[in-house]
Amino acid sequence: MWSELSYIWKETIELAWESYRKNTIPIGAVIVNEQGDILSRGRNRIFDTESSNPLAGTCLAHAEMTAMLNLKEKEHPDIKKYTLYTTMEPCPMCFGAMVMMGIRNIRYAARDGIAGAAELNYSLEYIRNKNIIINREGGELEAFLLCLQTAYEYGRKHPRMEELLDSWRVYCSEGVFLAKRLFDAGYFLDAVNQDRYLGEIYDEVIGMYNLL
């Protein structure tokens, strides 16, 4: 439940929720140092038309990219000790950028059967030699975030939506099923309009998920 999450994951999910509220893909990311201090935050801004972020409105504006954009090399000599947290498994672009920036620790909450690129960590000798440590959280975090992602996709009616949802059903069929119910009921949109506290939303969704 929400109270059991670390402040890092709470911040990351809050960024994903902010993206949902802005009508763009609900993914959030943060970068922390070895002490666990958040050094940079990012969220998806692909469809964000009101942002001054230089990547906003482009296909480069993934959450991880907007987080990494804030890190200047000379100011972060210990970047190899940093950890990037993201709500969804990084895509090839974001994973490649992490490799080249020197980030060696990645934690993600939910798998992505379409664009997820964690397997790249083991497919190229160049990347294998970087000794990147990747951890997936899964569990309730994955269920909530795939539920939110699915509800968003139902709303935007992506032309490959069913292919996308089928890939997520492999990992969390109950979460995708619940998302359809919540979308039809207007749950997340009502939560936005009522400016509800995210922790309350998270606990309600997980409560419903655990009853399936």
Buried (B, 14 or more C-beta within 10 A) or exposed (E): EBEEBEEBBBBBBBBBBBBBBBBBBBBBBBBBBEEEEBBBBBBBBBBBEEBEBEBBBEEBBBBBBBBBBBBEEEEBEEBBBBBBBBBBBBBEBBBBBBBEBBBBBBBBBBBBBEBBBBEBBEEEEEBEEBEBEBEBBBEBBBBBBBBBBBBBBBEEEBEEEEEBBBBBBEBBBBBBBBBBEBBEEEBBBEBBEEEEEBBEBBBBBBEBBEEE
